[in-house]
Amino acid sequence: ETPPHAPAMNPPAMNSPAMTPPSASPPPAPDGRFGDWAGAAQRLTDDYIDSVSGTGPGIAASAPRFYAERVRFHGRVMSLPALMAEKRRFARRWPDRRYELQPGTMRTACNGPAAACVVRAVFAFQARNPATGALSQGLSDLTLEVSFAGGRPAIVSESSRVLRRGAALSAAPAAT
């Protein structure tokens, strides 16, 4: 990062070699894949959020189509079967789930050499367990890394953190 106030420099003399313009080389062209990748990563994020909203164990049934064979999930590297077991436990704890991406919060940055994009977004969540009466709701920040190195876009890393707990969704009940 550039400091806000760089030290003042004495300008070179007009006929010094420092005043000779450098050979003009054009800036590197942006990678044409970035727009396609960014759009695909954002669609995958939208679809993923839609798939984890709902009731029952469907979260684990739909999840494999979004993930790579190995995933960093909240800091832990795990296989796809281990991740699905984690998703099934979560679905048992919170059988009714509702997630809504917050408009205007999705940001995407792509990296050509890594063939990946990082998508960040804020989402409102509401999770209920009718059997226990438990309720969790609020706003969270989601970060997904989507790889394009294989034959399809796939989540290779997922993390989130709660920004605020409390009423974050509309008064409508959770999906049933």
C-alpha positions as CSV (number, residue, x, y, z in Angstrom):
1,E,0.0,0.0,0.0
2,T,1.2,3.5,-0.7
3,P,1.6,5.6,2.3
4,P,-0.8,8.6,2.3
5,H,2.1,11.1,2.3
6,A,5.2,10.1,0.4
7,P,8.4,12.0,1.1
8,A,9.0,14.9,-1.2
9,M,11.7,14.2,-3.8
10,N,13.9,16.7,-5.5
11,P,13.1,16.7,-9.2
12,P,16.0,15.6,-11.5
13,A,17.8,18.2,-13.7
14,M,16.2,18.6,-17.1
15,N,19.0,17.1,-19.1
16,S,19.8,14.3,-16.6
17,P,19.3,10.7,-17.7
18,A,16.4,10.4,-15.2
19,M,14.3,12.8,-17.4
20,T,14.7,10.5,-20.4
21,P,11.3,8.7,-20.8
22,P,11.5,5.0,-20.3
23,S,10.9,2.8,-23.3
24,A,7.1,2.8,-23.7
25,S,5.8,-0.7,-23.0
26,P,2.0,-1.2,-22.8
27,P,0.6,-2.3,-19.5
28,P,-0.3,-6.0,-19.4
29,A,-3.7,-6.8,-20.9
30,P,-6.3,-8.0,-18.4
31,D,-7.0,-11.8,-18.6
32,G,-10.0,-12.2,-20.8
33,R,-11.2,-15.2,-18.6
34,F,-11.7,-13.0,-15.5
35,G,-15.1,-11.7,-16.5
36,D,-16.3,-15.2,-17.3
37,W,-14.8,-16.6,-14.1
38,A,-16.2,-13.8,-12.0
39,G,-19.7,-14.3,-13.4
40,A,-19.5,-18.1,-12.9
41,A,-18.1,-17.8,-9.4
42,Q,-21.0,-15.4,-8.4
43,R,-23.6,-17.7,-10.0
44,L,-22.1,-20.6,-8.1
45,T,-22.3,-18.6,-4.8
46,D,-26.0,-17.6,-5.5
47,D,-26.8,-21.3,-6.3
48,Y,-24.9,-22.5,-3.2
49,I,-26.8,-20.1,-0.9
50,D,-30.1,-21.2,-2.4
51,S,-29.2,-24.8,-1.9
52,V,-28.3,-24.6,1.8
53,S,-31.5,-22.7,2.5
54,G,-34.4,-25.0,3.3
55,T,-35.4,-27.8,5.6
56,G,-34.1,-31.2,6.5
57,P,-31.0,-33.0,5.3
58,G,-31.1,-31.7,1.7
59,I,-28.1,-29.5,2.4
60,A,-25.8,-32.6,2.3
61,A,-27.5,-34.0,-0.7
62,S,-26.9,-31.0,-2.9
63,A,-23.6,-29.9,-1.6
64,P,-21.2,-32.3,-3.5
65,R,-22.0,-30.5,-6.8
66,F,-20.5,-27.3,-5.4
67,Y,-17.2,-28.6,-3.9
68,A,-13.9,-29.9,-5.0
69,E,-12.6,-33.3,-3.7
70,R,-10.6,-31.5,-1.1
71,V,-11.8,-28.4,0.7
72,R,-10.5,-25.9,3.3
73,F,-13.6,-25.6,5.4
74,H,-13.4,-22.9,8.1
75,G,-9.6,-23.5,8.3
76,R,-9.6,-27.3,8.2
77,V,-8.6,-29.2,5.1
78,M,-11.0,-32.1,4.6
79,S,-12.1,-34.6,1.9
80,L,-15.5,-34.2,0.2
81,P,-17.0,-37.2,2.2
82,A,-15.8,-35.6,5.5
83,L,-17.3,-32.3,4.5
84,M,-20.6,-34.0,3.7
85,A,-20.6,-35.6,7.1
86,E,-20.1,-32.1,8.6
87,K,-23.0,-30.7,6.5
88,R,-25.3,-33.6,7.7
89,R,-24.4,-32.8,11.3
90,F,-25.2,-29.2,10.7
91,A,-28.6,-30.1,9.1
92,R,-29.5,-32.2,12.1
93,R,-28.7,-29.4,14.5
94,W,-30.5,-26.8,12.4
95,P,-33.2,-28.5,10.3
96,D,-34.8,-25.2,9.2
97,R,-32.4,-22.8,7.5
98,R,-32.8,-19.6,5.6
99,Y,-30.0,-17.6,4.0
100,E,-30.3,-14.4,2.0
101,L,-27.4,-12.7,0.2
102,Q,-27.6,-9.0,0.9
103,P,-27.9,-6.9,-2.2
104,G,-24.8,-5.0,-3.3
105,T,-22.4,-6.9,-1.0
106,M,-20.9,-9.5,-3.4
107,R,-17.3,-8.8,-4.4
108,T,-15.2,-11.0,-6.6
109,A,-11.4,-11.0,-7.3
110,C,-9.9,-13.4,-9.8
111,N,-6.3,-14.7,-10.1
112,G,-5.2,-16.0,-13.5
113,P,-2.2,-18.0,-12.5
114,A,-4.2,-19.7,-9.7
115,A,-7.2,-20.2,-12.0
116,A,-9.5,-19.1,-9.1
117,C,-11.7,-16.4,-7.9
118,V,-12.5,-15.3,-4.3
119,V,-16.1,-14.3,-3.7
120,R,-17.0,-12.3,-0.6
121,A,-20.6,-11.5,0.4
122,V,-22.7,-10.7,3.4
123,F,-25.7,-12.8,4.0
124,A,-28.6,-12.8,6.5
125,F,-29.2,-16.1,8.2
126,Q,-31.9,-17.7,10.3
127,A,-31.6,-21.3,11.5
128,R,-34.2,-23.0,13.7
129,N,-34.5,-26.3,15.4
130,P,-38.3,-26.8,16.1
131,A,-37.6,-29.8,18.3
132,T,-35.4,-27.8,20.8
133,G,-36.8,-24.4,20.2
134,A,-33.3,-23.1,19.3
135,L,-33.0,-20.1,17.0
136,S,-29.9,-18.4,15.6
137,Q,-30.1,-15.4,13.3
138,G,-28.1,-12.5,12.2
139,L,-25.7,-11.3,9.5
140,S,-22.5,-13.1,8.4
141,D,-19.7,-12.5,6.0
142,L,-19.0,-15.4,3.6
143,T,-15.8,-16.0,1.7
144,L,-15.6,-18.7,-1.0
145,E,-12.6,-19.5,-3.2
146,V,-13.8,-21.0,-6.4
147,S,-11.3,-22.9,-8.6
148,F,-11.5,-23.2,-12.3
149,A,-8.5,-25.6,-12.6
150,G,-10.8,-28.6,-13.1
151,G,-13.5,-29.3,-15.6
152,R,-16.1,-27.2,-13.6
153,P,-16.0,-24.4,-11.1
154,A,-15.7,-25.8,-7.6
155,I,-15.4,-24.4,-4.1
156,V,-12.0,-25.2,-2.7
157,S,-12.3,-23.0,0.4
158,E,-15.2,-21.7,2.5
159,S,-15.2,-19.6,5.6
160,S,-17.7,-17.3,7.3
161,R,-17.9,-15.2,10.4
162,V,-20.9,-13.8,12.2
163,L,-21.0,-10.0,12.0
164,R,-24.1,-9.5,14.1
165,R,-26.6,-11.7,15.9
166,G,-30.3,-10.9,16.2
167,A,-33.1,-10.1,13.9
168,A,-31.6,-9.9,10.4
169,L,-34.2,-11.4,8.1
170,S,-37.7,-10.1,7.4
171,A,-40.5,-11.1,9.7
172,A,-41.4,-14.0,7.4
173,P,-41.0,-17.4,9.0
174,A,-38.1,-19.7,8.0
175,A,-38.7,-21.9,4.9
176,T,-40.7,-25.0,5.7
